[in-house]
Amino acid sequence: MAEFDGLVFVALYWAAQALTIWAFVDALIRPASAFVATEKLSKPAWAGITGLAAVFVYLFGAMSLFGLPAVIAAVVYLVDVRPAVRGLSRGNSW
């Protein structure tokens, strides 16, 4: 049973690491003007937040005192900020 638990934690770690890196790279490739136009935090702020989230997950793991808020920050970016910024950069009104 301990082997299964270890595999679950390793899978959660790699999933959280992939999620935070995805959020960081996505924040880097979006235009800065789209963040301002959607009234979100600036591009450097989101790049910093998601970059620190990736570092925290790497250093402390996903299920730690710093890892869980880091994963939450990446999820907030991907669920709230990314759709708004992505839709604006493509010219969609929604």
A tleap script that builds the chain and sets N, CA, C and O, in Angstrom:
source leaprc.protein.ff14SB
mol = sequence {
  NMET ALA GLU PHE ASP GLY LEU VAL PHE VAL
  ALA LEU TYR TRP ALA ALA GLN ALA LEU THR
  ILE TRP ALA PHE VAL ASP ALA LEU ILE ARG
  PRO ALA SER ALA PHE VAL ALA THR GLU LYS
  LEU SER LYS PRO ALA TRP ALA GLY ILE THR
  GLY LEU ALA ALA VAL PHE VAL TYR LEU PHE
  GLY ALA MET SER LEU PHE GLY LEU PRO ALA
  VAL ILE ALA ALA VAL VAL TYR LEU VAL ASP
  VAL ARG PRO ALA VAL ARG GLY LEU SER ARG
  GLY ASN SER CTRP
}
set mol.1.N position { 0.824 -1.199 0.000 }
set mol.1.CA position { 0.000 0.000 0.000 }
set mol.1.C position { 0.867 1.260 0.000 }
set mol.1.O position { 0.496 2.274 -0.592 }
set mol.2.N position { 2.007 1.194 0.658 }
set mol.2.CA position { 2.887 2.356 0.710 }
set mol.2.C position { 3.421 2.695 -0.670 }
set mol.2.O position { 3.637 3.864 -0.987 }
set mol.3.N position { 3.633 1.678 -1.492 }
set mol.3.CA position { 4.108 1.931 -2.848 }
set mol.3.C position { 3.067 2.692 -3.658 }
set mol.3.O position { 3.413 3.590 -4.425 }
set mol.4.N position { 1.799 2.340 -3.492 }
set mol.4.CA position { 0.726 3.029 -4.198 }
set mol.4.C position { 0.640 4.486 -3.757 }
set mol.4.O position { 0.481 5.385 -4.583 }
set mol.5.N position { 0.747 4.711 -2.453 }
set mol.5.CA position { 0.709 6.080 -1.939 }
set mol.5.C position { 1.857 6.910 -2.511 }
set mol.5.O position { 1.675 8.070 -2.880 }
set mol.6.N position { 3.019 6.308 -2.577 }
set mol.6.CA position { 4.166 7.005 -3.143 }
set mol.6.C position { 3.957 7.351 -4.600 }
set mol.6.O position { 4.322 8.441 -5.041 }
set mol.7.N position { 3.374 6.434 -5.350 }
set mol.7.CA position { 3.090 6.700 -6.763 }
set mol.7.C position { 2.067 7.811 -6.928 }
set mol.7.O position { 2.179 8.627 -7.843 }
set mol.8.N position { 1.071 7.851 -6.053 }
set mol.8.CA position { 0.060 8.912 -6.122 }
set mol.8.C position { 0.702 10.266 -5.856 }
set mol.8.O position { 0.413 11.233 -6.560 }
set mol.9.N position { 1.572 10.352 -4.847 }
set mol.9.CA position { 2.227 11.621 -4.546 }
set mol.9.C position { 3.181 12.051 -5.648 }
set mol.9.O position { 3.299 13.242 -5.935 }
set mol.10.N position { 3.853 11.109 -6.261 }
set mol.10.CA position { 4.735 11.444 -7.384 }
set mol.10.C position { 3.909 11.946 -8.566 }
set mol.10.O position { 4.292 12.912 -9.226 }
set mol.11.N position { 2.782 11.295 -8.832 }
set mol.11.CA position { 1.909 11.733 -9.925 }
set mol.11.C position { 1.345 13.129 -9.642 }
set mol.11.O position { 1.271 13.959 -10.549 }
set mol.12.N position { 0.953 13.391 -8.407 }
set mol.12.CA position { 0.455 14.724 -8.043 }
set mol.12.C position { 1.547 15.778 -8.174 }
set mol.12.O position { 1.288 16.896 -8.618 }
set mol.13.N position { 2.758 15.420 -7.790 }
set mol.13.CA position { 3.872 16.356 -7.915 }
set mol.13.C position { 4.094 16.737 -9.373 }
set mol.13.O position { 4.187 17.920 -9.700 }
set mol.14.N position { 4.179 15.743 -10.245 }
set mol.14.CA position { 4.451 16.037 -11.659 }
set mol.14.C position { 3.284 16.758 -12.317 }
set mol.14.O position { 3.498 17.606 -13.182 }
set mol.15.N position { 2.062 16.442 -11.929 }
set mol.15.CA position { 0.900 17.151 -12.473 }
set mol.15.C position { 0.906 18.613 -12.027 }
set mol.15.O position { 0.641 19.510 -12.827 }
set mol.16.N position { 1.206 18.849 -10.761 }
set mol.16.CA position { 1.266 20.222 -10.258 }
set mol.16.C position { 2.412 20.985 -10.909 }
set mol.16.O position { 2.269 22.166 -11.225 }
set mol.17.N position { 3.540 20.325 -11.111 }
set mol.17.CA position { 4.679 20.992 -11.747 }
set mol.17.C position { 4.338 21.351 -13.188 }
set mol.17.O position { 4.659 22.447 -13.647 }
set mol.18.N position { 3.694 20.440 -13.899 }
set mol.18.CA position { 3.294 20.724 -15.281 }
set mol.18.C position { 2.283 21.866 -15.335 }
set mol.18.O position { 2.354 22.716 -16.222 }
set mol.19.N position { 1.352 21.889 -14.399 }
set mol.19.CA position { 0.334 22.941 -14.353 }
set mol.19.C position { 0.966 24.313 -14.119 }
set mol.19.O position { 0.614 25.281 -14.793 }
set mol.20.N position { 1.883 24.398 -13.182 }
set mol.20.CA position { 2.492 25.698 -12.883 }
set mol.20.C position { 3.402 26.158 -14.020 }
set mol.20.O position { 3.458 27.351 -14.321 }
set mol.21.N position { 4.105 25.236 -14.648 }
set mol.21.CA position { 4.954 25.617 -15.782 }
set mol.21.C position { 4.097 26.062 -16.957 }
set mol.21.O position { 4.443 27.019 -17.649 }
set mol.22.N position { 2.988 25.380 -17.188 }
set mol.22.CA position { 2.071 25.775 -18.258 }
set mol.22.C position { 1.560 27.201 -18.010 }
set mol.22.O position { 1.536 28.021 -18.928 }
set mol.23.N position { 1.157 27.491 -16.783 }
set mol.23.CA position { 0.664 28.833 -16.459 }
set mol.23.C position { 1.759 29.873 -16.657 }
set mol.23.O position { 1.493 30.957 -17.175 }
set mol.24.N position { 2.984 29.560 -16.253 }
set mol.24.CA position { 4.098 30.497 -16.399 }
set mol.24.C position { 4.401 30.776 -17.867 }
set mol.24.O position { 4.547 31.935 -18.258 }
set mol.25.N position { 4.496 29.748 -18.668 }
set mol.25.CA position { 4.791 29.932 -20.095 }
set mol.25.C position { 3.661 30.689 -20.779 }
set mol.25.O position { 3.910 31.548 -21.624 }
set mol.26.N position { 2.433 30.377 -20.423 }
set mol.26.CA position { 1.299 31.077 -21.024 }
set mol.26.C position { 1.305 32.557 -20.647 }
set mol.26.O position { 0.991 33.411 -21.477 }
set mol.27.N position { 1.657 32.861 -19.412 }
set mol.27.CA position { 1.731 34.272 -19.001 }
set mol.27.C position { 2.828 35.002 -19.760 }
set mol.27.O position { 2.700 36.196 -20.030 }
set mol.28.N position { 3.895 34.308 -20.107 }
set mol.28.CA position { 4.981 34.942 -20.839 }
set mol.28.C position { 4.637 35.238 -22.297 }
set mol.28.O position { 5.105 36.232 -22.851 }
set mol.29.N position { 3.827 34.388 -22.921 }
set mol.29.CA position { 3.584 34.552 -24.356 }
set mol.29.C position { 2.424 35.496 -24.664 }
set mol.29.O position { 2.261 35.901 -25.814 }
set mol.30.N position { 1.627 35.851 -23.681 }
set mol.30.CA position { 0.499 36.761 -23.922 }
set mol.30.C position { 0.985 38.202 -23.982 }
set mol.30.O position { 1.926 38.563 -23.276 }
set mol.31.N position { 0.358 39.033 -24.813 }
set mol.31.CA position { 0.788 40.444 -24.899 }
set mol.31.C position { 0.427 41.217 -23.627 }
set mol.31.O position { -0.620 40.991 -23.020 }
set mol.32.N position { 1.300 42.114 -23.247 }
set mol.32.CA position { 1.103 42.892 -22.024 }
set mol.32.C position { -0.127 43.777 -22.104 }
set mol.32.O position { -0.795 44.012 -21.098 }
set mol.33.N position { -0.427 44.268 -23.296 }
set mol.33.CA position { -1.591 45.148 -23.437 }
set mol.33.C position { -2.908 44.422 -23.160 }
set mol.33.O position { -3.884 45.045 -22.743 }
set mol.34.N position { -2.938 43.124 -23.386 }
set mol.34.CA position { -4.166 42.364 -23.127 }
set mol.34.C position { -4.463 42.287 -21.638 }
set mol.34.O position { -5.630 42.291 -21.245 }
set mol.35.N position { -3.438 42.218 -20.803 }
set mol.35.CA position { -3.649 42.184 -19.358 }
set mol.35.C position { -4.238 43.504 -18.877 }
set mol.35.O position { -5.129 43.519 -18.028 }
set mol.36.N position { -3.741 44.610 -19.420 }
set mol.36.CA position { -4.240 45.934 -19.029 }
set mol.36.C position { -5.665 46.122 -19.527 }
set mol.36.O position { -6.508 46.652 -18.803 }
set mol.37.N position { -5.942 45.695 -20.752 }
set mol.37.CA position { -7.268 45.887 -21.337 }
set mol.37.C position { -8.337 45.087 -20.607 }
set mol.37.O position { -9.492 45.509 -20.558 }
set mol.38.N position { -7.975 43.943 -20.041 }
set mol.38.CA position { -8.956 43.128 -19.320 }
set mol.38.C position { -9.021 43.471 -17.840 }
set mol.38.O position { -9.738 42.821 -17.080 }
set mol.39.N position { -8.264 44.507 -17.424 }
set mol.39.CA position { -8.254 44.982 -16.040 }
set mol.39.C position { -7.823 43.891 -15.061 }
set mol.39.O position { -8.354 43.791 -13.955 }
set mol.40.N position { -6.860 43.080 -15.478 }
set mol.40.CA position { -6.249 42.078 -14.605 }
set mol.40.C position { -4.920 42.645 -14.116 }
set mol.40.O position { -4.523 43.738 -14.517 }
set mol.41.N position { -4.242 41.910 -13.259 }
set mol.41.CA position { -2.897 42.322 -12.883 }
set mol.41.C position { -2.029 42.390 -14.123 }
set mol.41.O position { -2.363 41.798 -15.149 }
set mol.42.N position { -0.927 43.100 -14.040 }
set mol.42.CA position { -0.066 43.270 -15.202 }
set mol.42.C position { 0.627 41.958 -15.580 }
set mol.42.O position { 0.662 40.999 -14.810 }
set mol.43.N position { 1.172 41.957 -16.787 }
set mol.43.CA position { 1.880 40.774 -17.270 }
set mol.43.C position { 3.065 40.419 -16.370 }
set mol.43.O position { 3.222 39.249 -16.021 }
set mol.44.N position { 3.912 41.393 -15.978 }
set mol.44.CA position { 5.014 41.017 -15.080 }
set mol.44.C position { 4.539 40.444 -13.744 }
set mol.44.O position { 5.192 39.566 -13.178 }
set mol.45.N position { 3.419 40.930 -13.245 }
set mol.45.CA position { 2.892 40.409 -11.978 }
set mol.45.C position { 2.474 38.948 -12.133 }
set mol.45.O position { 2.830 38.110 -11.304 }
set mol.46.N position { 1.725 38.641 -13.186 }
set mol.46.CA position { 1.293 37.253 -13.389 }
set mol.46.C position { 2.452 36.347 -13.754 }
set mol.46.O position { 2.476 35.183 -13.353 }
set mol.47.N position { 3.409 36.860 -14.506 }
set mol.47.CA position { 4.593 36.048 -14.812 }
set mol.47.C position { 5.366 35.754 -13.527 }
set mol.47.O position { 5.865 34.644 -13.340 }
set mol.48.N position { 5.461 36.728 -12.659 }
set mol.48.CA position { 6.150 36.520 -11.385 }
set mol.48.C position { 5.412 35.550 -10.478 }
set mol.48.O position { 6.025 34.679 -9.860 }
set mol.49.N position { 4.105 35.699 -10.399 }
set mol.49.CA position { 3.304 34.814 -9.543 }
set mol.49.C position { 3.393 33.377 -10.027 }
set mol.49.O position { 3.640 32.465 -9.237 }
set mol.50.N position { 3.193 33.174 -11.314 }
set mol.50.CA position { 3.221 31.809 -11.834 }
set mol.50.C position { 4.639 31.243 -11.850 }
set mol.50.O position { 4.825 30.040 -11.666 }
set mol.51.N position { 5.639 32.095 -12.067 }
set mol.51.CA position { 7.023 31.633 -12.006 }
set mol.51.C position { 7.405 31.197 -10.595 }
set mol.51.O position { 8.034 30.154 -10.411 }
set mol.52.N position { 7.029 31.990 -9.608 }
set mol.52.CA position { 7.277 31.600 -8.223 }
set mol.52.C position { 6.501 30.345 -7.851 }
set mol.52.O position { 6.981 29.517 -7.078 }
set mol.53.N position { 5.306 30.208 -8.401 }
set mol.53.CA position { 4.523 29.005 -8.136 }
set mol.53.C position { 5.265 27.766 -8.646 }
set mol.53.O position { 5.311 26.744 -7.962 }
set mol.54.N position { 5.839 27.855 -9.835 }
set mol.54.CA position { 6.593 26.724 -10.382 }
set mol.54.C position { 7.819 26.419 -9.523 }
set mol.54.O position { 8.144 25.253 -9.297 }
set mol.55.N position { 8.496 27.456 -9.046 }
set mol.55.CA position { 9.673 27.255 -8.199 }
set mol.55.C position { 9.280 26.638 -6.863 }
set mol.55.O position { 9.955 25.731 -6.378 }
set mol.56.N position { 8.195 27.121 -6.266 }
set mol.56.CA position { 7.757 26.583 -4.983 }
set mol.56.C position { 7.348 25.122 -5.088 }
set mol.56.O position { 7.668 24.322 -4.209 }
set mol.57.N position { 6.643 24.770 -6.154 }
set mol.57.CA position { 6.265 23.364 -6.331 }
set mol.57.C position { 7.507 22.515 -6.539 }
set mol.57.O position { 7.588 21.397 -6.030 }
set mol.58.N position { 8.465 23.031 -7.276 }
set mol.58.CA position { 9.706 22.281 -7.501 }
set mol.58.C position { 10.474 22.070 -6.194 }
set mol.58.O position { 10.962 20.972 -5.928 }
set mol.59.N position { 10.579 23.119 -5.385 }
set mol.59.CA position { 11.375 23.036 -4.160 }
set mol.59.C position { 10.667 22.323 -3.015 }
set mol.59.O position { 11.278 21.524 -2.305 }
set mol.60.N position { 9.382 22.610 -2.833 }
set mol.60.CA position { 8.682 22.126 -1.650 }
set mol.60.C position { 7.682 21.012 -1.926 }
set mol.60.O position { 7.212 20.366 -0.989 }
set mol.61.N position { 7.351 20.776 -3.182 }
set mol.61.CA position { 6.344 19.776 -3.505 }
set mol.61.C position { 4.965 20.393 -3.572 }
set mol.61.O position { 4.748 21.517 -3.119 }
set mol.62.N position { 4.041 19.652 -4.137 }
set mol.62.CA position { 2.697 20.178 -4.336 }
set mol.62.C position { 1.856 20.130 -3.070 }
set mol.62.O position { 0.934 20.928 -2.909 }
set mol.63.N position { 2.161 19.212 -2.180 }
set mol.63.CA position { 1.344 19.033 -0.980 }
set mol.63.C position { 2.059 19.594 0.246 }
set mol.63.O position { 2.193 18.910 1.261 }
set mol.64.N position { 2.518 20.844 0.145 }
set mol.64.CA position { 3.222 21.471 1.258 }
set mol.64.C position { 2.576 22.812 1.575 }
set mol.64.O position { 1.626 23.238 0.917 }
set mol.65.N position { 3.109 23.458 2.590 }
set mol.65.CA position { 2.579 24.756 3.005 }
set mol.65.C position { 2.710 25.796 1.896 }
set mol.65.O position { 1.838 26.653 1.751 }
set mol.66.N position { 3.779 25.733 1.117 }
set mol.66.CA position { 3.966 26.665 0.012 }
set mol.66.C position { 3.465 26.097 -1.313 }
set mol.66.O position { 3.144 26.859 -2.225 }
set mol.67.N position { 3.394 24.803 -1.432 }
set mol.67.CA position { 2.993 24.173 -2.685 }
set mol.67.C position { 1.516 24.345 -3.000 }
set mol.67.O position { 1.149 24.634 -4.139 }
set mol.68.N position { 0.677 24.170 -2.003 }
set mol.68.CA position { -0.768 24.295 -2.260 }
set mol.68.C position { -1.179 25.695 -2.705 }
set mol.68.O position { -1.925 25.811 -3.677 }
set mol.69.N position { -0.725 26.777 -2.039 }
set mol.69.CA position { -1.054 28.109 -2.560 }
set mol.69.C position { -0.470 28.368 -3.950 }
set mol.69.O position { -1.056 29.100 -4.748 }
set mol.70.N position { 0.677 27.770 -4.233 }
set mol.70.CA position { 1.278 27.928 -5.556 }
set mol.70.C position { 0.406 27.284 -6.624 }
set mol.70.O position { 0.197 27.859 -7.693 }
set mol.71.N position { -0.096 26.107 -6.337 }
set mol.71.CA position { -0.987 25.428 -7.291 }
set mol.71.C position { -2.275 26.225 -7.451 }
set mol.71.O position { -2.789 26.353 -8.562 }
set mol.72.N position { -2.797 26.756 -6.362 }
set mol.72.CA position { -4.020 27.564 -6.425 }
set mol.72.C position { -3.788 28.813 -7.269 }
set mol.72.O position { -4.659 29.193 -8.052 }
set mol.73.N position { -2.639 29.454 -7.125 }
set mol.73.CA position { -2.334 30.643 -7.924 }
set mol.73.C position { -2.286 30.302 -9.412 }
set mol.73.O position { -2.790 31.063 -10.239 }
set mol.74.N position { -1.687 29.170 -9.756 }
set mol.74.CA position { -1.629 28.749 -11.158 }
set mol.74.C position { -3.017 28.440 -11.694 }
set mol.74.O position { -3.331 28.769 -12.838 }
set mol.75.N position { -3.843 27.816 -10.880 }
set mol.75.CA position { -5.214 27.506 -11.309 }
set mol.75.C position { -6.013 28.792 -11.498 }
set mol.75.O position { -6.790 28.895 -12.447 }
set mol.76.N position { -5.841 29.766 -10.622 }
set mol.76.CA position { -6.536 31.053 -10.774 }
set mol.76.C position { -6.140 31.701 -12.090 }
set mol.76.O position { -6.992 32.219 -12.812 }
set mol.77.N position { -4.855 31.675 -12.403 }
set mol.77.CA position { -4.424 32.249 -13.674 }
set mol.77.C position { -5.066 31.511 -14.845 }
set mol.77.O position { -5.593 32.143 -15.760 }
set mol.78.N position { -5.027 30.188 -14.823 }
set mol.78.CA position { -5.521 29.407 -15.963 }
set mol.78.C position { -7.033 29.476 -16.117 }
set mol.78.O position { -7.544 29.390 -17.234 }
set mol.79.N position { -7.753 29.629 -15.019 }
set mol.79.CA position { -9.223 29.616 -15.080 }
set mol.79.C position { -9.807 31.018 -15.253 }
set mol.79.O position { -10.833 31.180 -15.915 }
set mol.80.N position { -9.177 32.018 -14.676 }
set mol.80.CA position { -9.745 33.362 -14.703 }
set mol.80.C position { -9.032 34.294 -15.694 }
set mol.80.O position { -9.682 34.916 -16.534 }
set mol.81.N position { -7.737 34.389 -15.602 }
set mol.81.CA position { -6.989 35.377 -16.378 }
set mol.81.C position { -6.778 34.901 -17.812 }
set mol.81.O position { -7.010 35.659 -18.754 }
set mol.82.N position { -6.349 33.682 -17.985 }
set mol.82.CA position { -6.016 33.182 -19.323 }
set mol.82.C position { -7.179 33.280 -20.313 }
set mol.82.O position { -6.968 33.742 -21.435 }
set mol.83.N position { -8.395 32.865 -19.950 }
set mol.83.CA position { -9.484 33.001 -20.932 }
set mol.83.C position { -9.750 34.456 -21.333 }
set mol.83.O position { -10.038 34.738 -22.496 }
set mol.84.N position { -9.653 35.367 -20.379 }
set mol.84.CA position { -9.903 36.776 -20.701 }
set mol.84.C position { -8.817 37.333 -21.608 }
set mol.84.O position { -9.107 38.026 -22.584 }
set mol.85.N position { -7.586 37.034 -21.288 }
set mol.85.CA position { -6.470 37.558 -22.064 }
set mol.85.C position { -6.404 36.884 -23.424 }
set mol.85.O position { -6.140 37.540 -24.431 }
set mol.86.N position { -6.641 35.590 -23.462 }
set mol.86.CA position { -6.592 34.854 -24.724 }
set mol.86.C position { -7.695 35.299 -25.667 }
set mol.86.O position { -7.456 35.449 -26.865 }
set mol.87.N position { -8.881 35.512 -25.157 }
set mol.87.CA position { -9.993 35.958 -25.995 }
set mol.87.C position { -9.766 37.340 -26.559 }
set mol.87.O position { -10.152 37.622 -27.694 }
set mol.88.N position { -9.149 38.196 -25.787 }
set mol.88.CA position { -8.871 39.556 -26.249 }
set mol.88.C position { -7.765 39.576 -27.295 }
set mol.88.O position { -7.830 40.336 -28.261 }
set mol.89.N position { -6.759 38.745 -27.103 }
set mol.89.CA position { -5.633 38.762 -28.042 }
set mol.89.C position { -6.014 38.194 -29.395 }
set mol.89.O position { -5.359 38.494 -30.393 }
set mol.90.N position { -7.066 37.372 -29.451 }
set mol.90.CA position { -7.539 36.852 -30.727 }
set mol.90.C position { -8.582 37.749 -31.368 }
set mol.90.O position { -8.956 37.539 -32.522 }
set mol.91.N position { -9.047 38.733 -30.642 }
set mol.91.CA position { -10.032 39.657 -31.183 }
set mol.91.C position { -11.460 39.277 -30.874 }
set mol.91.O position { -12.381 39.925 -31.371 }
set mol.92.N position { -11.681 38.249 -30.071 }
set mol.92.CA position { -13.041 37.870 -29.707 }
set mol.92.C position { -13.582 38.841 -28.674 }
set mol.92.O position { -12.821 39.381 -27.871 }
set mol.93.N position { -14.876 39.066 -28.687 }
set mol.93.CA position { -15.462 39.965 -27.721 }
set mol.93.C position { -15.874 39.242 -26.451 }
set mol.93.O position { -16.293 39.881 -25.486 }
set mol.94.N position { -15.764 37.936 -26.436 }
set mol.94.CA position { -16.136 37.170 -25.246 }
set mol.94.C position { -15.138 36.156 -25.012 }
set mol.94.O position { -15.249 35.389 -24.055 }
savepdb mol mol.pdb
quit
